Amino acid sequence: MSPIISPSELKNLQTENLIILDARTGKDARQNYLEKHIKGARFIDLDKDLAEIGENAAFGGRHPLPAVEKFAETLSGLGISEDSHIIVYDDKNGSNAAARAWWMLRSFGLENVQVLDGGMQAAESNGVDFSNGEETFDKTALIRKDHWALPVSNLEDVENELENKSSTVIDVRDAYRYKGESEPIDLVAGHIPGAVNIPFSENLDENGYFLKPETLKEKYRQLLENKAEHLIIHCGSGVTACHTILALDYAGFPIPDLYVGSWSEWSRREGKEIAKEI
């Protein structure tokens, strides 16, 4: 199954096991969901469902992964079972939290998971049905898992891999953040020394849709030529990094490591070197 689904494919999809998740973020996300969402969609919250935010972002970053057992309870509450066909969308071309939800669902062992290409706006412009208010659905039995199945790296892994030049560490934040010109979210501007910058926005065309798989494959083949094959992807807090992981999977590459703590952890950890290009 392709990790990306188009709005027209969603319109024509006929399956009894379909679960649509609305992964929009922001302080008014749930209210926005209640006012308007794709018909049948269930709301999933980045901060409460897709992360377990700790007291100190220097250890785990701003959006650490929740325990697998806690995520199992979230999925049960959303009515998700192992045979569900899950489609996730947000309003930021998948880069907000839809790709993070996709990564977590796949890492939880669920195979039939897709992100809606172009997000909510594309769904609306392509005539997908919308609704409002709460959706009613039944809980499902807990799916038992004891670990995340997709590869992750921690801060020490990133440091060691860079020191040994055995991995390519990709920072997917906007170039101005990577260069250290300014930092709108975290406390310090700059980047991890040795990381290369490939902004996640470059996975998309001018209309906000994912580039074709063959285009993405050739693009990353050229960008990563003569670099270590093992990849570690990070961003600010382990959310938009999943957009590039999604793009790489769509292009046919092996799924790379996610550094969940990302810049939000590295930049706060005492003694870690910070690089700038200004």
N, C-alpha and C positions, 0 to 999 in steps of 0.2 A: 504493500500500500504506500502510495506517495505520501510524504509528510505534509504536503500542501494540497489544499482543495480549493477550486475556484468557486465563486458565487453561483455560477450557472450549474456546476456540478451539485452544489448543495441544494439548489432549487429542485433538481430532478432526482434527488436521492430518495430512495424508498427502502427503508429498513426498520424493523421493529425495535432494534437495539440502539437507536440513535440517541446520543446525549450531546446537547450543545451547551458549552460553558462560556459565559460572559466574563472576561478577565480584565475589564477596564479598571483603571486605577485613579487615584486622586481622592481628595477629601469628600467629594460628592458622588463618588463612583456608584455606591449602592442606590442613592436617590436617582441618579441618572438611569440606572438599570430599571428601577421601578417605573420611571416615566416612559422608557422606550427600550426595548430589546428585541433581538430576533426571537420570533415566536417559539416558545418552548424552552428558551435558554435558561440556565440556572446560573446564579451569580457565584463566582469564586473570588475570594479576597486575597490579594497579594500578601498583605501584612499578617493576616490571621490564618490563612489556609496554605499558602505557598512558602511561608517562612515562619521561623520561630525566633522573633527578635529578642536579643539578649540585652543586658545592661551595658555592655562595653563592646563597641564595634571593633575595637582593636583585636578582639578574639572572636573571629567568625564573620566580621563585616556587618553591613546594615541589614542584609537579608539572608541569615544563615538558613540552611535547610532544617525543616522540622524533623523530629524523629519519624522513622518509617511507620511506627505503630500509630502515631498521631495522624499521619497522612492517610492511613488506612481508615481511620474513623471519619476523616473528612470525606473520603470517597464514598463510604457507606451512607453518610448523611446526604450526599448528592445523588444517591441512587445508582451509583456506578458499580458494575460487575465486570468480571474478566472478559465477558463476551460483548461488552458495550463497544459501539463505534462512536468515538468521542471527537467532536470538532470544537476547537477553541478559537475565540476571536477577541480582539480588543479594538481600540480606535486609533492605534498608532502603528498600523501595518505589521502587526505581530511583535513589535519590539517592546511593547509595554510589559505585559505579563503573559500574553498568549504563548510565546515561545518558552517561557519559564514553565508554564503549566504543561506544555507538550513534553519538555525535557523530564519533568518530574513524573509524569504519567508513564512515559516510556521507561524511565529508570526504575519505576515501580513494577515493571514487567508487563505493562499493558501494550499490546502491539497495534491496535486499531485506533491510532490517534493522529489527527490532522489539524493544521492551522489554516484558518480561512484567509486566503490570499486577498490582500487589500483591506481586510478588516471590515468593521461595521459600515463604513462609508461605501465600500464597494458592494456590500450586500444590499444596502438601500438603493443604490443607483442601478442595480441589476434586478430589482423587483422581488427580492427575498421578502417573505412575509414577516411583519413585526407585530409586537404585542406590548402590553404594559401590565403593571401590577405584579403580584406574586404568582409563581407557577406552582402547581401542586404535583407532587410525585412521592413515591414510596421509598423508604430507605432499603438498602440491600444488605446482605450479610457481609461481614468483614472479610476482606481478602488478606490472607496472612502472608506477610513478607518480613524478612529479617535484615535486609540491607538494600541500599540503592545499587541497581545493576549497572548503570552507566559509569564511566570512569570520572573520578574527581581528583583534584590535586589540592593540597593545603599549602600554606605559606612556605613551610620548610621544603616541600617538594619543588615549588617554583624556584626558590633560592638555589637549591642543589642542582636542578636541571639547567638553570642559566649558568651556574658556575662551571658545570661540566660540559656545557654547550651540547647537551643531548636532547634538548627540546627547543622548539620555536614557541615563544610565548607571545600571543597576539592580544593586544589591547584594542577593543572594538569601540572605545569612546570616540567622540568627535575630536578632530585634530587639535583644536585649540585647547582642549582639556589635557590631551596627551602632551602637548608641547609645554604646558604649564603657564599659558597666557592668562588663564583665569580658571576658577573652579567653582561652579554654581551650587554644588551639593556637599562635597566632602570638605574637610578642614584645610587641606594642603593641596596646592596645584602641582602637577608634574606627572611622572610615570615611573614604573618599575625599570631600573636600569637593565638594558638588554632586551626589553620587550619591543616588538614592532607594532606599528599602528596601522590597522586596517579597519576604518570605521564601519560599523554594521550597516549604516545607511547605503553603503556601496553594494549591498546585496539586492538593492531595489532599483527599479527603473524610474523614469521621470514621473510616472503616474502612481508610484507607491506599491507596485506589484513586484513580487520576486522576479529576478532575472531568470531566464530559462535555465534548466539544469545544465545543459551543455555550455552555456555562456558562463555560468558560475564555475563550472569545472575548469574551463580554460583560463578564466580570470585568476583563480586561486593557484592553478598549476604554475602560471607565470610569476605570481607574487611570491610563491614559496620555493621557487627554483633555487637550488644550491643551499637550501636551509634544512635544518634537522627535520626529519619526517614526523617525529612525534610532536603533536600540537597540544598546547595548553591555552585555553581561551579565557579571557577575563574582561571585566568592564568596571563599572563603579561598585556594584554590589551583587554581581552574579545573576542579574536579570537579563539585561540586553545581550550579555555574552551568549545566552541561549539562542538568540536570533541568528548569530553566525554559526553556532553548532547546527541549528536547523538548516541553514543554507548549505552547509557542507554535507550534511546527510542527504539533502535534496539533490545535490550535485553528484552524489555517489561516493563521497569520501568516507572513510571510517569515522565514526563519531569520536571526536577528540575529548580530552580532559576538560572539565569545567573547574576553574578556580573560583569557588563559591565566594570566598571572602573578598576577593578582588581588591581594587584600589582602596575601598573604604577600610579594609583591614590593614593592608600594607602601609598606607599613609599614616595610620594611627599607631602602628606598632613601633615602640621605642627602639631606636638604633638602626632602623632600616633606611638605606640610602634612597634618595629621591633624585631623579634625573629631570632636567628641563631642557628645552630647545628654544630659548628666547635670549 
